[in-house]
Amino acid sequence: QKVMVAKNEAGHLWKFQYGSVEVYVRLTGQTDDDTFDVWSYVLKLPAKNEPQLMRRLLEMNWLSTMESHFAIVDNQIVILATRTVAELSPGEISRAITIVATLADDNDDILLAEFG
């Protein structure tokens, strides 16, 4: 599996392919106030029937996204998980990456077919 790694003033960034989606993992630093972020783009906007799309995403946020959620970033629908690095464990890192990657891969084609 191909992984891209970058480091700049915003922190460390990793990108990898999971199924049909690219997953990004960012660590902004090592202090308790820094963040660990995982995200994947699932649909470009504008989309067909955006009110229905937004309702679907809000319902999914409540029912099925666990510690992650859908949001709009850079005019795209993303699924993401974020938290501070304070007391961050390897298990939490693994779980966040797994949840975001799996939900993005499970939903990108479905959302594109219905709203793309």
N, C-alpha and C positions, 0 to 999 in steps of 0.2 A: 504494500500500500504506500502511495506517495504522500509525503507530508511536507508542507512548506513551513518554514520557521523564519520569523523575523524578530528583530529587537530594535526598538527606537525609544524616543522619549515617552511614548505612551505605554511602554512595557514590552512584554513578550507576547508574540502572536503565533499561533499554530493554525494551519488549515489542512483539512484532509477530506477526501471523498468518502461518503458513506452511502451506498446505493446510488440513488439519482441526485443526491444533494451534496453540497460542500458545507462542511461544519467548521466554524471558527472558534478557537479557544484563546482567550486573552487573560493574562495576569498582569495587572498594572504595576505591581510592586510587591514588597514583602512586609509592609507595616500593617497593623490591624485595620487601618482605614482604606487600604488598597482593595481592589476588587478582583474577583474571579468571574469571568463572563464566558458564556457559551451561547452561540447563536447560529442559525441557519436561515437563509432566505428561501421562502417557499412560493411566493407569487408576486409578480410585478404589478404595480398599480399604474394607471387606472384599470379596474376590472369591470366585468359585466355585473350588473345588479349588485352594486356595492352595499346598499342597505341590507340585503339578505346575507351577503358575505360577512359583514360586520356582526350581524346577529349570530350567525353560525360560529364565528370565532369567539364571541363572548360566551356562548353556550359551551363551547369546547373548553374555554378557560376554566369554567366552573366544573365541568364533568370529567375531563380526561387529560389535562396537561400536567398534573401533579405539581412539582416544584417549578415548572416552567410556565410560560404563557405566550400567547400570540401578541404581537405589537406591530406598529408601523415604524420602519426605520428607512431613511433614504428612499421614500416613496415605494417601499416594498413591504409585503407582509413577511415577518420573521417569527420564528419561535425562539425564545431565549430563556436563559436562566442566569441569574446574577446573585452574588452575595459578597460580603466582605471576606477577606482572607483570615480574619480573626478566628482561631481555632478550627480552621478548615482541615478536614481529614482526607486522606487518600480515597476513602470510601465515598465521601461526598463529591469529590472530583469525578470519580468514575460514574457515579449515579447521574450527575448533571449532564455529563457528556453523552451517556447512554440514552437518557430521556430525550434530550434535544435531538440527537441524531435519529433516533427511532421515530419520534413523532414527526419530524420533518420529512423523512423518507416515506413514512406511511401516508402523509397527507398532501404532499406537493402535487402529485399527479391527479389526485381527486379534486383538489381545489382548482388546478389549472383546467381540467376538463369541464368543470361546472362554471367557473367564473373567469377563466382566462380569455 
